[in-house]
């Protein structure tokens, strides 16, 4: 089991999360998180990083078209019931 970390919350409500968690969650440069109360009587919170916008595969099609070796032709087979 991992060792528990400590977070200090400022008077303004700001907190600094452990660097290892931020890096693992993709929040090394900061970003939004969802916070939900757990309602367990100990004022616990569930903190979940929001999904980052995907950067996509821009330029992938152009890259594949520049390749010298084309994809091999796929041999098709017909199903007996068609």
N, CA, C and O atoms as a CHARMM CRD file, in Angstrom:
* protein
*
  328
    1    1 UNK  N      0.84200  -1.17900   0.00000 PROA 1      0.00000
    2    1 UNK  CA     0.00000   0.00000   0.00000 PROA 1      0.00000
    3    1 UNK  C      0.88100   1.23400   0.00000 PROA 1      0.00000
    4    1 UNK  O      1.92500   1.26500   0.65200 PROA 1      0.00000
    5    2 UNK  N      0.46000   2.23700  -0.72700 PROA 2      0.00000
    6    2 UNK  CA     1.26700   3.44800  -0.81300 PROA 2      0.00000
    7    2 UNK  C      1.17800   4.25800   0.47100 PROA 2      0.00000
    8    2 UNK  O      0.20700   4.19100   1.22400 PROA 2      0.00000
    9    3 UNK  N      2.21800   5.00800   0.67600 PROA 3      0.00000
   10    3 UNK  CA     2.25400   5.89300   1.82900 PROA 3      0.00000
   11    3 UNK  C      1.31300   7.06700   1.58300 PROA 3      0.00000
   12    3 UNK  O      1.24000   7.58700   0.47000 PROA 3      0.00000
   13    4 UNK  N      0.60200   7.47800   2.60900 PROA 4      0.00000
   14    4 UNK  CA    -0.32700   8.58500   2.46500 PROA 4      0.00000
   15    4 UNK  C      0.42800   9.90600   2.39400 PROA 4      0.00000
   16    4 UNK  O      1.41800  10.10200   3.09800 PROA 4      0.00000
   17    5 UNK  N     -0.03700  10.79500   1.55500 PROA 5      0.00000
   18    5 UNK  CA     0.56600  12.11300   1.42900 PROA 5      0.00000
   19    5 UNK  C     -0.24300  13.14600   2.19300 PROA 5      0.00000
   20    5 UNK  O     -1.36400  12.87800   2.62600 PROA 5      0.00000
   21    6 UNK  N      0.33100  14.31700   2.35400 PROA 6      0.00000
   22    6 UNK  CA    -0.32400  15.39900   3.07700 PROA 6      0.00000
   23    6 UNK  C     -0.47800  16.58900   2.15800 PROA 6      0.00000
   24    6 UNK  O      0.43700  16.93000   1.40900 PROA 6      0.00000
   25    7 UNK  N     -1.63900  17.22200   2.21600 PROA 7      0.00000
   26    7 UNK  CA    -1.91900  18.42000   1.43800 PROA 7      0.00000
   27    7 UNK  C     -2.29100  19.52900   2.40500 PROA 7      0.00000
   28    7 UNK  O     -3.10100  19.32600   3.30900 PROA 7      0.00000
   29    8 UNK  N     -1.70300  20.70000   2.21500 PROA 8      0.00000
   30    8 UNK  CA    -2.04400  21.85700   3.02600 PROA 8      0.00000
   31    8 UNK  C     -2.95700  22.76100   2.22600 PROA 8      0.00000
   32    8 UNK  O     -2.63600  23.12300   1.09400 PROA 8      0.00000
   33    9 UNK  N     -4.08500  23.12900   2.79600 PROA 9      0.00000
   34    9 UNK  CA    -5.03400  24.02000   2.14900 PROA 9      0.00000
   35    9 UNK  C     -4.83400  25.41900   2.72200 PROA 9      0.00000
   36    9 UNK  O     -4.82200  25.60000   3.94000 PROA 9      0.00000
   37   10 UNK  N     -4.67600  26.42100   1.83100 PROA 10     0.00000
   38   10 UNK  CA    -4.46500  27.79100   2.28600 PROA 10     0.00000
   39   10 UNK  C     -5.79300  28.41200   2.73800 PROA 10     0.00000
   40   10 UNK  O     -6.85500  27.80700   2.59400 PROA 10     0.00000
   41   11 UNK  N     -5.71400  29.61500   3.28000 PROA 11     0.00000
   42   11 UNK  CA    -6.91400  30.32800   3.71300 PROA 11     0.00000
   43   11 UNK  C     -7.83200  30.63500   2.53700 PROA 11     0.00000
   44   11 UNK  O     -9.04100  30.77900   2.71900 PROA 11     0.00000
   45   12 UNK  N     -7.27100  30.73800   1.33000 PROA 12     0.00000
   46   12 UNK  CA    -8.07100  30.99700   0.13600 PROA 12     0.00000
   47   12 UNK  C     -8.64200  29.71100  -0.45800 PROA 12     0.00000
   48   12 UNK  O     -9.39500  29.76600  -1.43100 PROA 12     0.00000
   49   13 UNK  N     -8.29800  28.56400   0.10800 PROA 13     0.00000
   50   13 UNK  CA    -8.81600  27.29900  -0.38800 PROA 13     0.00000
   51   13 UNK  C     -7.95200  26.65400  -1.44300 PROA 13     0.00000
   52   13 UNK  O     -8.39200  25.70700  -2.09500 PROA 13     0.00000
   53   14 UNK  N     -6.73900  27.13300  -1.63500 PROA 14     0.00000
   54   14 UNK  CA    -5.84900  26.55700  -2.62200 PROA 14     0.00000
   55   14 UNK  C     -5.03600  25.43900  -1.99000 PROA 14     0.00000
   56   14 UNK  O     -4.72500  25.47500  -0.79900 PROA 14     0.00000
   57   15 UNK  N     -4.69600  24.44700  -2.80200 PROA 15     0.00000
   58   15 UNK  CA    -3.91800  23.31700  -2.30500 PROA 15     0.00000
   59   15 UNK  C     -2.87100  22.93500  -3.33400 PROA 15     0.00000
   60   15 UNK  O     -3.06300  23.14100  -4.53200 PROA 15     0.00000
   61   16 UNK  N     -1.77000  22.38200  -2.86700 PROA 16     0.00000
   62   16 UNK  CA    -0.70600  21.88200  -3.74500 PROA 16     0.00000
   63   16 UNK  C     -0.64700  20.37500  -3.55600 PROA 16     0.00000
   64   16 UNK  O     -0.33100  19.89400  -2.46800 PROA 16     0.00000
   65   17 UNK  N     -0.95000  19.63200  -4.60800 PROA 17     0.00000
   66   17 UNK  CA    -0.93700  18.18200  -4.53100 PROA 17     0.00000
   67   17 UNK  C      0.48600  17.66200  -4.72100 PROA 17     0.00000
   68   17 UNK  O      1.32700  18.36600  -5.27900 PROA 17     0.00000
   69   18 UNK  N      0.76700  16.44300  -4.26600 PROA 18     0.00000
   70   18 UNK  CA     2.10800  15.87400  -4.43000 PROA 18     0.00000
   71   18 UNK  C      2.51500  15.82300  -5.90100 PROA 18     0.00000
   72   18 UNK  O      1.69500  15.52800  -6.77000 PROA 18     0.00000
   73   19 UNK  N      3.77500  16.11100  -6.16900 PROA 19     0.00000
   74   19 UNK  CA     4.28100  16.17900  -7.53900 PROA 19     0.00000
   75   19 UNK  C      4.13200  14.84300  -8.25900 PROA 19     0.00000
   76   19 UNK  O      3.82500  14.82500  -9.45100 PROA 19     0.00000
   77   20 UNK  N      4.34200  13.73000  -7.56900 PROA 20     0.00000
   78   20 UNK  CA     4.23000  12.42100  -8.22000 PROA 20     0.00000
   79   20 UNK  C      2.79500  12.16800  -8.68000 PROA 20     0.00000
   80   20 UNK  O      2.58600  11.61100  -9.75700 PROA 20     0.00000
   81   21 UNK  N      1.80800  12.56800  -7.88400 PROA 21     0.00000
   82   21 UNK  CA     0.41300  12.39000  -8.27200 PROA 21     0.00000
   83   21 UNK  C      0.05000  13.29200  -9.44300 PROA 21     0.00000
   84   21 UNK  O     -0.64700  12.86700 -10.36400 PROA 21     0.00000
   85   22 UNK  N      0.52000  14.53600  -9.41300 PROA 22     0.00000
   86   22 UNK  CA     0.22600  15.46700 -10.51000 PROA 22     0.00000
   87   22 UNK  C      0.80800  14.96100 -11.82400 PROA 22     0.00000
   88   22 UNK  O      0.16500  15.05400 -12.87000 PROA 22     0.00000
   89   23 UNK  N      2.02200  14.42700 -11.76900 PROA 23     0.00000
   90   23 UNK  CA     2.65700  13.91400 -12.98300 PROA 23     0.00000
   91   23 UNK  C      1.90800  12.69600 -13.50300 PROA 23     0.00000
   92   23 UNK  O      1.69100  12.57600 -14.70900 PROA 23     0.00000
   93   24 UNK  N      1.51000  11.79100 -12.61400 PROA 24     0.00000
   94   24 UNK  CA     0.78500  10.59200 -12.99300 PROA 24     0.00000
   95   24 UNK  C     -0.58800  10.92200 -13.55900 PROA 24     0.00000
   96   24 UNK  O     -1.06100  10.24400 -14.47100 PROA 24     0.00000
   97   25 UNK  N     -1.23900  11.96800 -13.02400 PROA 25     0.00000
   98   25 UNK  CA    -2.58200  12.35000 -13.46300 PROA 25     0.00000
   99   25 UNK  C     -2.55500  13.29700 -14.65800 PROA 25     0.00000
  100   25 UNK  O     -3.61300  13.69200 -15.15000 PROA 25     0.00000
  101   26 UNK  N     -1.37000  13.66800 -15.13400 PROA 26     0.00000
  102   26 UNK  CA    -1.27400  14.59000 -16.26100 PROA 26     0.00000
  103   26 UNK  C     -1.50600  16.03000 -15.86300 PROA 26     0.00000
  104   26 UNK  O     -1.88500  16.85200 -16.69700 PROA 26     0.00000
  105   27 UNK  N     -1.28400  16.34400 -14.60900 PROA 27     0.00000
  106   27 UNK  CA    -1.51400  17.69400 -14.10700 PROA 27     0.00000
  107   27 UNK  C     -0.21600  18.37200 -13.69300 PROA 27     0.00000
  108   27 UNK  O     -0.22200  19.21600 -12.79600 PROA 27     0.00000
  109   28 UNK  N      0.89200  18.02000 -14.32800 PROA 28     0.00000
  110   28 UNK  CA     2.17600  18.61400 -13.95700 PROA 28     0.00000
  111   28 UNK  C      2.16600  20.12400 -14.14600 PROA 28     0.00000
  112   28 UNK  O      2.80500  20.85100 -13.38600 PROA 28     0.00000
  113   29 UNK  N      1.44200  20.59900 -15.15700 PROA 29     0.00000
  114   29 UNK  CA     1.34600  22.04500 -15.40800 PROA 29     0.00000
  115   29 UNK  C      0.04700  22.61400 -14.85100 PROA 29     0.00000
  116   29 UNK  O     -0.29300  23.76300 -15.13300 PROA 29     0.00000
  117   30 UNK  N     -0.67700  21.83100 -14.06900 PROA 30     0.00000
  118   30 UNK  CA    -1.95200  22.27100 -13.51300 PROA 30     0.00000
  119   30 UNK  C     -3.10600  21.82700 -14.38900 PROA 30     0.00000
  120   30 UNK  O     -2.90100  21.30500 -15.48500 PROA 30     0.00000
  121   31 UNK  N     -4.30500  22.03400 -13.90800 PROA 31     0.00000
  122   31 UNK  CA    -5.49200  21.65600 -14.65400 PROA 31     0.00000
  123   31 UNK  C     -6.66300  21.44200 -13.72400 PROA 31     0.00000
  124   31 UNK  O     -6.49700  21.43000 -12.50400 PROA 31     0.00000
  125   32 UNK  N     -7.85400  21.27300 -14.29000 PROA 32     0.00000
  126   32 UNK  CA    -9.05800  21.13700 -13.45900 PROA 32     0.00000
  127   32 UNK  C     -9.21900  19.73700 -12.88500 PROA 32     0.00000
  128   32 UNK  O     -8.78900  18.74700 -13.47700 PROA 32     0.00000
  129   33 UNK  N     -9.85200  19.68300 -11.71200 PROA 33     0.00000
  130   33 UNK  CA   -10.18800  18.43500 -11.04300 PROA 33     0.00000
  131   33 UNK  C    -11.62900  18.51200 -10.56300 PROA 33     0.00000
  132   33 UNK  O    -12.12900  19.59300 -10.24900 PROA 33     0.00000
  133   34 UNK  N    -12.28800  17.37300 -10.50700 PROA 34     0.00000
  134   34 UNK  CA   -13.61500  17.28900  -9.91700 PROA 34     0.00000
  135   34 UNK  C    -13.45200  16.86100  -8.46900 PROA 34     0.00000
  136   34 UNK  O    -12.68300  15.94800  -8.16700 PROA 34     0.00000
  137   35 UNK  N    -14.18300  17.52800  -7.56900 PROA 35     0.00000
  138   35 UNK  CA   -14.11500  17.21400  -6.14300 PROA 35     0.00000
  139   35 UNK  C    -15.52200  16.87700  -5.67200 PROA 35     0.00000
  140   35 UNK  O    -16.45700  17.65400  -5.86600 PROA 35     0.00000
  141   36 UNK  N    -15.66300  15.70700  -5.04900 PROA 36     0.00000
  142   36 UNK  CA   -16.96500  15.27000  -4.54700 PROA 36     0.00000
  143   36 UNK  C    -16.83900  14.90100  -3.07700 PROA 36     0.00000
  144   36 UNK  O    -15.87500  14.23900  -2.69300 PROA 36     0.00000
  145   37 UNK  N    -17.79600  15.31500  -2.24400 PROA 37     0.00000
  146   37 UNK  CA   -17.76300  14.87500  -0.84300 PROA 37     0.00000
  147   37 UNK  C    -18.14900  13.40200  -0.74300 PROA 37     0.00000
  148   37 UNK  O    -19.03200  12.93200  -1.46100 PROA 37     0.00000
  149   38 UNK  N    -17.48900  12.69000   0.14200 PROA 38     0.00000
  150   38 UNK  CA   -17.73800  11.26100   0.30800 PROA 38     0.00000
  151   38 UNK  C    -18.85100  10.99600   1.30900 PROA 38     0.00000
  152   38 UNK  O    -19.43900   9.91400   1.30500 PROA 38     0.00000
  153   39 UNK  N    -19.15200  11.96900   2.17100 PROA 39     0.00000
  154   39 UNK  CA   -20.20800  11.85400   3.19100 PROA 39     0.00000
  155   39 UNK  C    -20.00800  10.63100   4.08300 PROA 39     0.00000
  156   39 UNK  O    -20.93600   9.85700   4.32000 PROA 39     0.00000
  157   40 UNK  N    -18.78400  10.47400   4.56700 PROA 40     0.00000
  158   40 UNK  CA   -18.47300   9.35800   5.45100 PROA 40     0.00000
  159   40 UNK  C    -18.36900   9.79300   6.91200 PROA 40     0.00000
  160   40 UNK  O    -17.98300   8.99200   7.76400 PROA 40     0.00000
  161   41 UNK  N    -18.70600  11.04500   7.21500 PROA 41     0.00000
  162   41 UNK  CA   -18.62100  11.54000   8.58400 PROA 41     0.00000
  163   41 UNK  C    -17.25300  12.07900   8.94900 PROA 41     0.00000
  164   41 UNK  O    -17.08100  12.62700  10.03800 PROA 41     0.00000
  165   42 UNK  N    -16.27400  11.93600   8.06600 PROA 42     0.00000
  166   42 UNK  CA   -14.92100  12.43700   8.33300 PROA 42     0.00000
  167   42 UNK  C    -14.55300  13.56000   7.38100 PROA 42     0.00000
  168   42 UNK  O    -13.38100  13.92800   7.29000 PROA 42     0.00000
  169   43 UNK  N    -15.53300  14.11600   6.66500 PROA 43     0.00000
  170   43 UNK  CA   -15.34300  15.21200   5.70500 PROA 43     0.00000
  171   43 UNK  C    -14.35300  14.82900   4.59800 PROA 43     0.00000
  172   43 UNK  O    -13.55300  15.65900   4.16600 PROA 43     0.00000
  173   44 UNK  N    -14.40600  13.58800   4.14600 PROA 44     0.00000
  174   44 UNK  CA   -13.50800  13.10600   3.09100 PROA 44     0.00000
  175   44 UNK  C    -13.97100  13.61600   1.72800 PROA 44     0.00000
  176   44 UNK  O    -15.15500  13.87100   1.50700 PROA 44     0.00000
  177   45 UNK  N    -13.01400  13.75600   0.83200 PROA 45     0.00000
  178   45 UNK  CA   -13.28400  14.18700  -0.53500 PROA 45     0.00000
  179   45 UNK  C    -12.72700  13.17000  -1.51800 PROA 45     0.00000
  180   45 UNK  O    -11.71500  12.52200  -1.25300 PROA 45     0.00000
  181   46 UNK  N    -13.39900  13.03800  -2.65300 PROA 46     0.00000
  182   46 UNK  CA   -12.87700  12.25300  -3.77000 PROA 46     0.00000
  183   46 UNK  C    -12.43600  13.26100  -4.81300 PROA 46     0.00000
  184   46 UNK  O    -13.25500  14.03000  -5.31700 PROA 46     0.00000
  185   47 UNK  N    -11.15300  13.26800  -5.14400 PROA 47     0.00000
  186   47 UNK  CA   -10.59400  14.21400  -6.10500 PROA 47     0.00000
  187   47 UNK  C    -10.21400  13.43800  -7.35700 PROA 47     0.00000
  188   47 UNK  O     -9.38200  12.53200  -7.31300 PROA 47     0.00000
  189   48 UNK  N    -10.83400  13.80600  -8.47700 PROA 48     0.00000
  190   48 UNK  CA   -10.60900  13.11300  -9.73600 PROA 48     0.00000
  191   48 UNK  C    -10.17900  14.11800 -10.79100 PROA 48     0.00000
  192   48 UNK  O    -10.89900  15.08900 -11.02700 PROA 48     0.00000
  193   49 UNK  N     -9.02800  13.92300 -11.43900 PROA 49     0.00000
  194   49 UNK  CA    -8.62900  14.83600 -12.51200 PROA 49     0.00000
  195   49 UNK  C     -9.61400  14.73800 -13.67000 PROA 49     0.00000
  196   49 UNK  O    -10.04500  13.64300 -14.03200 PROA 49     0.00000
  197   50 UNK  N     -9.96700  15.87000 -14.24500 PROA 50     0.00000
  198   50 UNK  CA   -10.84400  15.85700 -15.41800 PROA 50     0.00000
  199   50 UNK  C    -10.05100  15.35800 -16.60900 PROA 50     0.00000
  200   50 UNK  O     -8.83700  15.54500 -16.69300 PROA 50     0.00000
  201   51 UNK  N    -10.75500  14.72400 -17.52400 PROA 51     0.00000
  202   51 UNK  CA   -10.10100  14.20800 -18.72600 PROA 51     0.00000
  203   51 UNK  C     -9.57800  15.38400 -19.54700 PROA 51     0.00000
  204   51 UNK  O    -10.31000  16.32400 -19.85600 PROA 51     0.00000
  205   52 UNK  N     -8.31500  15.30700 -19.88600 PROA 52     0.00000
  206   52 UNK  CA    -7.71200  16.34400 -20.71100 PROA 52     0.00000
  207   52 UNK  C     -8.22700  16.20700 -22.13500 PROA 52     0.00000
  208   52 UNK  O     -8.53600  15.10000 -22.57500 PROA 52     0.00000
  209   53 UNK  N     -8.32200  17.30000 -22.85200 PROA 53     0.00000
  210   53 UNK  CA    -8.75000  17.23300 -24.24000 PROA 53     0.00000
  211   53 UNK  C     -7.69800  16.47700 -25.04300 PROA 53     0.00000
  212   53 UNK  O     -6.49700  16.71400 -24.91600 PROA 53     0.00000
  213   54 UNK  N     -8.18000  15.57700 -25.86000 PROA 54     0.00000
  214   54 UNK  CA    -7.25900  14.80600 -26.69400 PROA 54     0.00000
  215   54 UNK  C     -6.68200  15.70600 -27.76600 PROA 54     0.00000
  216   54 UNK  O     -7.38000  16.54300 -28.33800 PROA 54     0.00000
  217   55 UNK  N     -5.42700  15.52500 -28.02500 PROA 55     0.00000
  218   55 UNK  CA    -4.75800  16.33000 -29.03500 PROA 55     0.00000
  219   55 UNK  C     -5.05600  15.81800 -30.43000 PROA 55     0.00000
  220   55 UNK  O     -4.87800  16.55000 -31.40400 PROA 55     0.00000
  221   56 UNK  N     -5.50200  14.58700 -30.54700 PROA 56     0.00000
  222   56 UNK  CA    -5.86600  14.03800 -31.84600 PROA 56     0.00000
  223   56 UNK  C     -4.65300  13.56300 -32.62400 PROA 56     0.00000
  224   56 UNK  O     -3.52500  13.56500 -32.13200 PROA 56     0.00000
  225   57 UNK  N     -4.92100  13.16600 -33.82800 PROA 57     0.00000
  226   57 UNK  CA    -3.86600  12.63800 -34.68300 PROA 57     0.00000
  227   57 UNK  C     -3.71100  13.52900 -35.90000 PROA 57     0.00000
  228   57 UNK  O     -3.68800  13.04900 -37.03400 PROA 57     0.00000
  229   58 UNK  N     -3.60600  14.81300 -35.66400 PROA 58     0.00000
  230   58 UNK  CA    -3.47900  15.72800 -36.79300 PROA 58     0.00000
  231   58 UNK  C     -2.17200  15.44500 -37.52600 PROA 58     0.00000
  232   58 UNK  O     -1.11100  15.34700 -36.91100 PROA 58     0.00000
  233   59 UNK  N     -2.26300  15.31800 -38.82800 PROA 59     0.00000
  234   59 UNK  CA    -1.09700  15.03500 -39.64800 PROA 59     0.00000
  235   59 UNK  C     -0.80700  13.56600 -39.84500 PROA 59     0.00000
  236   59 UNK  O      0.11400  13.21300 -40.58100 PROA 59     0.00000
  237   60 UNK  N     -1.57900  12.69500 -39.19700 PROA 60     0.00000
  238   60 UNK  CA    -1.32000  11.26600 -39.32800 PROA 60     0.00000
  239   60 UNK  C     -1.60600  10.77200 -40.73900 PROA 60     0.00000
  240   60 UNK  O     -0.82400   9.99800 -41.29000 PROA 60     0.00000
  241   61 UNK  N     -2.71500  11.20700 -41.33200 PROA 61     0.00000
  242   61 UNK  CA    -3.06200  10.76500 -42.68500 PROA 61     0.00000
  243   61 UNK  C     -1.99400  11.20200 -43.69200 PROA 61     0.00000
  244   61 UNK  O     -1.59200  10.41500 -44.55000 PROA 61     0.00000
  245   62 UNK  N     -1.53500  12.44700 -43.59300 PROA 62     0.00000
  246   62 UNK  CA    -0.49400  12.92400 -44.50000 PROA 62     0.00000
  247   62 UNK  C      0.79500  12.12800 -44.31400 PROA 62     0.00000
  248   62 UNK  O      1.48700  11.83000 -45.28800 PROA 62     0.00000
  249   63 UNK  N      1.11400  11.78600 -43.08100 PROA 63     0.00000
  250   63 UNK  CA     2.30700  10.98800 -42.80200 PROA 63     0.00000
  251   63 UNK  C      2.19500   9.60300 -43.43800 PROA 63     0.00000
  252   63 UNK  O      3.15100   9.11000 -44.03700 PROA 63     0.00000
  253   64 UNK  N      1.02200   8.97800 -43.30500 PROA 64     0.00000
  254   64 UNK  CA     0.84800   7.64700 -43.86700 PROA 64     0.00000
  255   64 UNK  C      0.88700   7.67700 -45.39200 PROA 64     0.00000
  256   64 UNK  O      1.37700   6.73300 -46.01300 PROA 64     0.00000
  257   65 UNK  N      0.38500   8.73500 -45.99900 PROA 65     0.00000
  258   65 UNK  CA     0.40800   8.84000 -47.45700 PROA 65     0.00000
  259   65 UNK  C      1.82800   9.01300 -47.99300 PROA 65     0.00000
  260   65 UNK  O      2.09600   8.66000 -49.14200 PROA 65     0.00000
  261   66 UNK  N      2.73700   9.54900 -47.18600 PROA 66     0.00000
  262   66 UNK  CA     4.13000   9.75700 -47.60700 PROA 66     0.00000
  263   66 UNK  C      4.96400   8.48800 -47.52100 PROA 66     0.00000
  264   66 UNK  O      6.09100   8.46100 -48.01600 PROA 66     0.00000
  265   67 UNK  N      4.44300   7.45000 -46.91100 PROA 67     0.00000
  266   67 UNK  CA     5.21300   6.21700 -46.76500 PROA 67     0.00000
  267   67 UNK  C      5.43100   5.56000 -48.12200 PROA 67     0.00000
  268   67 UNK  O      4.53500   5.54700 -48.96600 PROA 67     0.00000
  269   68 UNK  N      6.62500   5.01700 -48.32500 PROA 68     0.00000
  270   68 UNK  CA     6.97900   4.41700 -49.61500 PROA 68     0.00000
  271   68 UNK  C      6.33800   3.05800 -49.82200 PROA 68     0.00000
  272   68 UNK  O      5.91000   2.74900 -50.93400 PROA 68     0.00000
  273   69 UNK  N      6.26000   2.24400 -48.79300 PROA 69     0.00000
  274   69 UNK  CA     5.69200   0.91400 -48.92800 PROA 69     0.00000
  275   69 UNK  C      4.20200   0.96800 -48.61100 PROA 69     0.00000
  276   69 UNK  O      3.81700   1.33900 -47.50200 PROA 69     0.00000
  277   70 UNK  N      3.36500   0.60100 -49.57500 PROA 70     0.00000
  278   70 UNK  CA     1.92200   0.61100 -49.29600 PROA 70     0.00000
  279   70 UNK  C      1.55000  -0.58200 -48.41900 PROA 70     0.00000
  280   70 UNK  O      2.31100  -1.54000 -48.28000 PROA 70     0.00000
  281   71 UNK  N      0.38700  -0.49400 -47.84900 PROA 71     0.00000
  282   71 UNK  CA    -0.11100  -1.62200 -47.07600 PROA 71     0.00000
  283   71 UNK  C     -0.37500  -2.78600 -48.02600 PROA 71     0.00000
  284   71 UNK  O     -0.83200  -2.55800 -49.14700 PROA 71     0.00000
  285   72 UNK  N     -0.10400  -4.01700 -47.62100 PROA 72     0.00000
  286   72 UNK  CA    -0.37900  -5.15700 -48.50000 PROA 72     0.00000
  287   72 UNK  C     -1.88400  -5.30900 -48.71700 PROA 72     0.00000
  288   72 UNK  O     -2.68600  -5.00600 -47.83300 PROA 72     0.00000
  289   73 UNK  N     -2.24900  -5.78200 -49.90200 PROA 73     0.00000
  290   73 UNK  CA    -3.65100  -5.97500 -50.21800 PROA 73     0.00000
  291   73 UNK  C     -4.19800  -7.10700 -49.35400 PROA 73     0.00000
  292   73 UNK  O     -3.56600  -8.15200 -49.20100 PROA 73     0.00000
  293   74 UNK  N     -5.36300  -6.88300 -48.80400 PROA 74     0.00000
  294   74 UNK  CA    -5.98700  -7.87500 -47.93500 PROA 74     0.00000
  295   74 UNK  C     -6.73300  -8.88600 -48.78700 PROA 74     0.00000
  296   74 UNK  O     -7.54400  -8.51400 -49.63500 PROA 74     0.00000
  297   75 UNK  N     -6.45900 -10.15900 -48.56400 PROA 75     0.00000
  298   75 UNK  CA    -7.15300 -11.19600 -49.30600 PROA 75     0.00000
  299   75 UNK  C     -8.53500 -11.38600 -48.69200 PROA 75     0.00000
  300   75 UNK  O     -8.66100 -11.66400 -47.49900 PROA 75     0.00000
  301   76 UNK  N     -9.55600 -11.23700 -49.50400 PROA 76     0.00000
  302   76 UNK  CA   -10.91700 -11.35700 -49.00800 PROA 76     0.00000
  303   76 UNK  C    -11.40900 -12.78400 -49.16200 PROA 76     0.00000
  304   76 UNK  O    -10.99800 -13.51000 -50.06700 PROA 76     0.00000
  305   77 UNK  N    -12.28600 -13.16200 -48.27000 PROA 77     0.00000
  306   77 UNK  CA   -12.93700 -14.45300 -48.39700 PROA 77     0.00000
  307   77 UNK  C    -14.44300 -14.25000 -48.28900 PROA 77     0.00000
  308   77 UNK  O    -14.90700 -13.32500 -47.62200 PROA 77     0.00000
  309   78 UNK  N    -15.18600 -15.10400 -48.93600 PROA 78     0.00000
  310   78 UNK  CA   -16.63100 -14.99100 -48.93300 PROA 78     0.00000
  311   78 UNK  C    -17.21200 -15.97900 -47.93300 PROA 78     0.00000
  312   78 UNK  O    -16.76300 -17.12100 -47.83200 PROA 78     0.00000
  313   79 UNK  N    -18.19300 -15.53000 -47.21400 PROA 79     0.00000
  314   79 UNK  CA   -18.85700 -16.41000 -46.25300 PROA 79     0.00000
  315   79 UNK  C    -19.81800 -17.32900 -47.01400 PROA 79     0.00000
  316   79 UNK  O    -20.40700 -16.92800 -48.01800 PROA 79     0.00000
  317   80 UNK  N    -19.96700 -18.53900 -46.53500 PROA 80     0.00000
  318   80 UNK  CA   -20.76100 -19.53700 -47.24500 PROA 80     0.00000
  319   80 UNK  C    -22.24300 -19.18700 -47.30100 PROA 80     0.00000
  320   80 UNK  O    -22.94500 -19.67400 -48.18800 PROA 80     0.00000
  321   81 UNK  N    -22.73800 -18.36800 -46.39500 PROA 81     0.00000
  322   81 UNK  CA   -24.15700 -18.06300 -46.37300 PROA 81     0.00000
  323   81 UNK  C    -24.50700 -16.80000 -47.14100 PROA 81     0.00000
  324   81 UNK  O    -25.66800 -16.39100 -47.13000 PROA 81     0.00000
  325   82 UNK  N    -23.56600 -16.17600 -47.79800 PROA 82     0.00000
  326   82 UNK  CA   -23.86300 -14.96300 -48.56900 PROA 82     0.00000
  327   82 UNK  C    -23.84200 -15.24000 -50.03400 PROA 82     0.00000
  328   82 UNK  O    -24.07000 -14.33500 -50.83700 PROA 82     0.00000
